[in-house]
Amino acid sequence: MGDLASPTHLSFPLGNLTSVSLLPFSPDTDSDVHAQVLARLRAMTPTDKARIVATLTKQCDALATAGIKERHPGASDDEIRMRLGVLRAGPELMLAAFGWDVREHGY
């Protein structure tokens, strides 16, 4: 991984992808703002960081669920959970664990 103190790309494995590269800050971010953000992130407790991750995860689930409901307006709560599971865990696991086949039901 790149050093968070410099605006280099960060790479990390993500599912079936070999890696994803992110630039931590936009090229137009002022260096003082960059330093302030990094200082705040470094000062956070693990609990604070976990709380942010949990909140972002809930927000992502809410957005994904809204998309599922828009694409499948008649879907039951169970069907919505299965479709969300496919997005989160992948089609192979959902087929093995729950018998939900995306080739039959879609995403």
DRENPA-482826 format. One line per field, with one value per residue: chain; x, y, z of N, C-alpha, C, O in turn. Coordinates in Angstrom, 2 decimals, m for minus. Layout:
REM residues N
chain [A  ...]
n_xx [X  ...]
n_yy [Y  ...]
n_zz [Z  ...]
ca_xx [X  ...]
ca_yy [Y  ...]
ca_zz [Z  ...]
c_xx [X  ...]
c_yy [Y  ...]
c_zz [Z  ...]
o_xx [X  ...]
o_yy [Y  ...]
o_zz [Z  ...]
//
This chain:
REM residues 107
chain [A  A  A  A  A  A  A  A  A  A  A  A  A  A  A  A  A  A  A  A  A  A  A  A  A  A  A  A  A  A  A  A  A  A  A  A  A  A  A  A  A  A  A  A  A  A  A  A  A  A  A  A  A  A  A  A  A  A  A  A  A  A  A  A  A  A  A  A  A  A  A  A  A  A  A  A  A  A  A  A  A  A  A  A  A  A  A  A  A  A  A  A  A  A  A  A  A  A  A  A  A  A  A  A  A  A  A]
n_xx [0.83  0.32  1.86  m0.06  0.49  1.37  0.25  m0.17  m1.10  m3.25  m3.36  m5.33  m6.53  m9.66  m12.29  m12.92  m11.28  m7.92  m6.70  m7.54  m7.07  m6.74  m6.79  m6.00  m6.70  m8.16  m6.52  m6.76  m6.93  m6.05  m2.86  m2.73  m5.30  m5.29  m3.30  m4.60  m6.85  m5.58  m4.30  m6.53  m7.67  m5.62  m5.74  m8.05  m9.84  m9.82  m12.46  m13.92  m13.26  m14.36  m17.04  m17.56  m17.10  m19.17  m21.42  m21.12  m21.36  m24.04  m25.29  m24.52  m25.80  m28.45  m28.66  m28.18  m30.34  m32.46  m32.03  m32.50  m35.22  m36.25  m35.65  m36.99  m39.94  m42.02  m40.86  m40.48  m39.67  m37.88  m36.87  m35.61  m33.59  m32.12  m31.24  m29.71  m27.82  m26.48  m25.23  m23.50  m22.12  m21.64  m22.47  m21.77  m21.50  m24.07  m25.57  m24.52  m25.03  m27.74  m29.18  m29.88  m29.97  m28.46  m28.60  m31.12  m32.79  m31.68  m29.97]
n_yy [m1.19  2.31  5.19  6.98  9.59  10.77  11.81  9.33  6.43  4.02  0.55  m2.35  m5.70  m6.79  m8.70  m10.52  m8.98  m8.06  m5.84  m2.59  0.72  3.72  7.22  8.98  11.68  14.40  15.92  18.68  19.25  21.24  21.37  21.91  21.24  18.56  17.64  18.22  16.52  13.99  14.09  14.11  11.60  9.90  10.44  9.31  6.89  3.27  2.46  4.71  4.65  2.18  2.70  4.56  2.96  1.08  2.74  3.68  1.22  0.54  2.63  2.07  m0.41  0.49  2.08  0.13  m1.57  0.15  0.39  m2.26  m2.50  m0.66  m1.82  m4.21  m4.01  m5.55  m7.29  m9.49  m9.17  m11.23  m11.90  m9.51  m9.49  m11.72  m10.85  m8.65  m10.04  m11.38  m9.23  m8.46  m10.79  m12.34  m14.34  m17.10  m17.93  m17.35  m19.14  m21.61  m21.47  m20.72  m21.55  m19.69  m18.77  m16.72  m16.88  m17.76  m16.08  m13.53  m10.45]
n_zz [0.00  m0.57  0.97  3.25  3.74  1.47  m1.79  m3.31  m5.24  m3.77  m3.45  m3.24  m2.66  m4.06  m3.97  m6.87  m8.37  m9.09  m7.93  m6.65  m7.44  m5.73  m5.46  m2.69  m2.21  m4.00  m6.78  m6.60  m3.92  m1.24  0.30  3.05  3.93  3.28  5.09  7.52  7.41  7.35  9.86  11.55  10.92  11.81  14.51  15.36  17.29  17.30  17.72  16.87  14.14  13.43  13.86  11.85  9.58  9.95  9.71  7.06  5.74  6.32  4.96  2.31  1.98  2.19  m0.10  m2.09  m1.59  m2.20  m4.95  m5.75  m5.09  m6.86  m9.34  m9.06  m8.31  m7.19  m5.42  m2.66  0.88  1.55  m0.98  m1.65  0.30  m0.60  m3.13  m2.34  m0.90  m2.96  m4.21  m2.16  m1.26  m3.46  m6.37  m6.36  m3.65  m2.70  m4.20  m3.31  m0.52  m0.20  m2.38  m4.27  m7.45  m9.66  m12.40  m12.83  m11.31  m11.47  m10.60]
ca_xx [0.00  1.04  1.90  m1.18  0.97  1.65  m0.87  0.10  m2.20  m3.34  m3.88  m5.71  m7.34  m11.09  m13.04  m12.31  m10.34  m6.59  m6.53  m8.21  m6.20  m7.44  m5.99  m6.67  m7.23  m8.23  m5.33  m6.96  m7.02  m4.98  m1.98  m3.10  m6.50  m4.79  m2.62  m5.60  m7.63  m4.73  m4.11  m7.79  m7.79  m4.64  m6.12  m9.28  m9.70  m10.36  m13.92  m14.42  m13.11  m15.34  m18.36  m17.66  m17.25  m20.52  m22.37  m20.99  m21.91  m25.50  m25.69  m24.37  m26.90  m29.69  m28.65  m28.33  m31.72  m33.32  m31.86  m33.19  m36.66  m36.60  m35.59  m37.92  m40.92  m42.89  m40.04  m40.75  m38.52  m36.91  m36.22  m34.71  m32.42  m31.33  m30.59  m28.67  m26.77  m25.70  m24.37  m22.49  m21.32  m21.35  m23.44  m21.36  m21.83  m25.53  m26.05  m24.13  m25.62  m29.19  m29.82  m30.30  m29.20  m28.66  m28.95  m32.56  m33.49  m31.03  m29.40]
ca_yy [0.00  3.58  5.96  7.90  10.97  11.30  11.57  8.24  5.48  2.90  m0.64  m3.42  m6.72  m6.61  m9.77  m11.17  m8.07  m8.21  m4.71  m1.34  1.85  4.93  8.38  9.37  13.04  15.00  16.73  20.08  19.41  22.04  20.54  22.12  20.43  17.18  17.38  18.24  15.29  12.89  14.20  13.68  10.15  9.26  10.66  8.56  5.60  2.17  2.48  5.75  4.16  1.10  3.34  5.14  1.85  0.53  3.70  3.63  m0.06  0.67  3.53  1.31  m1.38  1.21  2.44  m1.10  m2.03  1.04  0.00  m3.54  m2.24  0.05  m2.77  m5.32  m3.39  m6.52  m8.24  m9.67  m8.87  m12.32  m11.76  m8.35  m9.94  m12.60  m10.02  m7.89  m11.02  m11.60  m8.06  m8.39  m12.02  m12.95  m15.36  m18.46  m18.19  m17.36  m20.40  m22.70  m21.34  m20.52  m22.04  m18.55  m18.81  m15.47  m17.18  m17.95  m14.96  m12.26  m9.74]
ca_zz [0.00  m0.57  2.21  3.29  3.84  0.13  m2.69  m4.24  m5.36  m2.86  m4.12  m2.33  m3.34  m3.92  m4.59  m8.03  m8.99  m8.51  m7.03  m6.99  m7.10  m5.34  m5.09  m1.45  m2.27  m5.32  m7.06  m6.25  m2.47  m0.67  1.14  4.45  4.17  3.23  6.37  8.59  7.31  7.79  11.31  12.20  10.76  12.69  15.91  15.67  17.97  16.51  17.86  15.97  12.78  13.24  13.79  10.51  8.64  10.13  9.14  5.60  5.29  6.36  3.88  1.06  1.94  1.93  m1.53  m2.87  m1.40  m3.00  m6.35  m5.94  m5.06  m8.09  m10.45  m8.79  m7.42  m6.52  m4.67  m1.23  1.75  1.40  m2.29  m1.56  1.06  m1.46  m4.15  m1.64  m0.59  m4.18  m4.39  m1.10  m1.08  m4.75  m6.80  m6.02  m2.25  m2.54  m4.76  m2.41  0.82  m0.18  m3.60  m5.09  m8.69  m10.40  m13.79  m12.83  m10.69  m11.74  m9.45]
c_xx [0.87  1.00  0.76  m0.74  1.28  0.49  m0.55  m1.10  m2.10  m3.90  m4.21  m6.56  m8.82  m11.80  m12.28  m11.31  m8.97  m6.28  m7.33  m7.28  m7.05  m6.44  m6.67  m7.30  m7.24  m6.99  m5.50  m7.13  m5.80  m4.16  m2.27  m4.32  m6.12  m4.17  m3.61  m6.44  m6.82  m4.50  m5.36  m7.95  m6.83  m5.02  m7.34  m8.96  m10.20  m11.90  m14.54  m14.36  m14.14  m16.74  m18.58  m17.87  m18.66  m21.57  m22.32  m21.56  m23.43  m26.00  m25.58  m25.48  m28.23  m29.77  m28.85  m29.76  m32.69  m33.23  m32.58  m34.69  m37.12  m36.63  m36.60  m39.00  m41.82  m42.14  m40.44  m39.51  m37.45  m36.15  m35.23  m33.45  m31.52  m30.57  m29.49  m27.51  m25.89  m24.74  m23.23  m21.56  m20.95  m22.29  m23.06  m21.76  m23.34  m26.15  m25.75  m24.87  m27.14  m29.92  m30.33  m29.39  m29.48  m29.00  m30.47  m33.30  m32.94  m30.50  m30.44]
c_yy [1.24  4.24  6.97  9.36  11.58  10.97  10.52  7.32  4.40  1.72  m1.68  m4.43  m6.47  m7.70  m10.43  m10.26  m8.26  m7.06  m3.53  m0.23  3.08  6.04  8.95  10.76  13.52  15.85  18.20  20.30  20.17  21.18  20.72  21.29  18.96  16.81  17.34  16.96  14.10  12.92  13.73  12.16  9.41  9.38  9.84  7.26  4.50  2.12  3.52  5.28  3.07  1.67  3.94  4.04  1.26  1.45  3.68  2.33  m0.02  1.56  2.84  0.29  m0.69  1.62  1.22  m1.62  m1.16  0.69  m1.30  m3.31  m1.51  m0.90  m3.90  m4.84  m4.37  m7.50  m8.28  m9.30  m9.95  m12.22  m10.59  m8.74  m10.84  m11.79  m9.17  m8.82  m11.30  m10.44  m8.04  m9.60  m12.69  m14.09  m16.78  m18.82  m18.24  m18.63  m21.54  m22.65  m21.33  m21.04  m20.92  m18.48  m17.56  m15.72  m17.37  m16.69  m13.59  m11.63  m8.89]
c_zz [0.00  0.78  2.19  3.37  2.48  m0.80  m3.74  m4.29  m4.30  m3.64  m3.07  m3.09  m3.08  m4.69  m5.72  m8.74  m8.34  m7.57  m7.55  m6.57  m6.81  m5.09  m3.86  m1.49  m3.71  m5.55  m6.68  m4.74  m1.96  0.29  2.63  4.82  4.21  4.58  7.52  8.59  7.80  9.29  12.05  12.09  11.70  14.16  16.32  16.38  17.04  16.58  16.94  14.52  12.47  13.11  12.40  9.47  8.74  9.51  7.62  5.03  5.27  5.23  2.52  0.90  1.61  0.45  m2.42  m2.79  m2.20  m4.47  m6.67  m6.00  m6.33  m9.28  m10.31  m7.83  m6.68  m5.63  m3.20  m0.43  1.63  0.08  m2.28  m0.81  0.21  m2.51  m3.54  m1.30  m1.79  m4.41  m3.38  m1.09  m2.39  m5.08  m6.40  m4.59  m2.06  m3.13  m3.81  m1.08  0.82  m1.40  m4.49  m6.31  m9.50  m11.87  m13.92  m12.38  m11.05  m10.47  m8.78]
o_xx [1.99  0.19  0.63  m1.54  1.44  m0.17  m0.65  m2.02  m1.01  m4.83  m3.46  m7.24  m9.20  m11.90  m11.14  m10.57  m8.89  m5.67  m7.74  m6.76  m7.96  m5.35  m7.82  m8.33  m6.43  m6.46  m4.52  m7.45  m4.66  m4.72  m2.08  m4.37  m6.59  m4.49  m3.48  m6.71  m7.31  m4.49  m5.26  m8.33  m7.20  m4.66  m7.63  m7.94  m10.94  m12.55  m15.55  m15.30  m14.72  m17.54  m19.67  m18.71  m19.28  m22.50  m23.36  m22.19  m24.05  m27.02  m26.45  m26.03  m29.03  m30.83  m29.61  m30.32  m33.63  m34.24  m33.21  m35.37  m38.23  m37.51  m37.02  m38.99  m42.35  m42.74  m40.70  m38.42  m36.26  m34.94  m34.14  m32.34  m30.30  m29.39  m28.44  m26.35  m24.68  m23.58  m22.11  m20.35  m20.04  m22.85  m23.95  m22.30  m23.84  m27.14  m26.62  m25.30  m27.77  m31.15  m31.13  m28.21  m30.60  m29.61  m31.03  m34.30  m33.64  m30.57  m30.14]
o_yy [1.24  3.89  7.73  10.26  12.79  9.96  10.79  7.44  3.93  1.89  m1.87  m4.07  m6.00  m7.65  m10.85  m10.72  m8.58  m7.26  m3.48  m0.24  3.42  5.80  9.38  10.98  13.09  16.44  18.90  21.42  19.80  20.36  19.78  20.70  18.21  15.77  16.49  16.40  13.28  11.87  13.03  11.52  8.40  8.53  9.70  6.62  4.78  1.76  3.26  5.50  3.04  1.17  3.84  4.17  0.98  0.98  3.67  2.34  m0.47  1.26  3.01  0.13  m1.22  1.52  1.28  m2.06  m1.67  0.70  m1.43  m3.86  m1.73  m0.81  m4.49  m5.22  m4.02  m8.46  m7.25  m9.13  m9.65  m12.43  m10.69  m8.37  m10.74  m12.03  m9.00  m8.42  m11.45  m10.64  m7.64  m9.44  m13.52  m14.72  m17.59  m19.90  m19.10  m19.13  m22.37  m23.69  m21.87  m20.99  m21.17  m18.16  m17.35  m14.87  m17.15  m16.28  m12.58  m12.23  m8.21]
o_zz [0.50  1.64  1.23  3.11  2.38  m0.62  m4.94  m3.47  m3.97  m4.43  m2.11  m4.05  m2.01  m5.91  m5.55  m9.60  m7.16  m6.52  m8.70  m5.45  m7.57  m4.56  m3.95  m0.86  m4.53  m4.61  m6.46  m4.32  m2.23  1.01  3.41  5.90  5.06  5.14  8.41  9.65  8.58  9.94  13.06  13.06  12.30  14.96  17.51  16.12  16.09  15.59  16.30  13.75  11.39  12.31  11.85  8.58  7.71  8.85  6.97  3.97  4.31  4.61  1.67  m0.19  0.83  m0.16  m3.38  m3.79  m2.80  m5.17  m7.72  m6.87  m6.81  m10.13  m11.31  m6.66  m5.62  m5.14  m2.57  m0.99  1.60  0.03  m2.85  m1.21  0.28  m2.75  m4.15  m1.39  m1.65  m4.76  m3.71  m0.94  m2.43  m4.18  m6.12  m4.35  m1.32  m2.60  m3.53  m0.57  1.73  m1.46  m5.40  m6.20  m9.97  m12.52  m14.99  m12.98  m10.94  m9.39  m7.79]
//
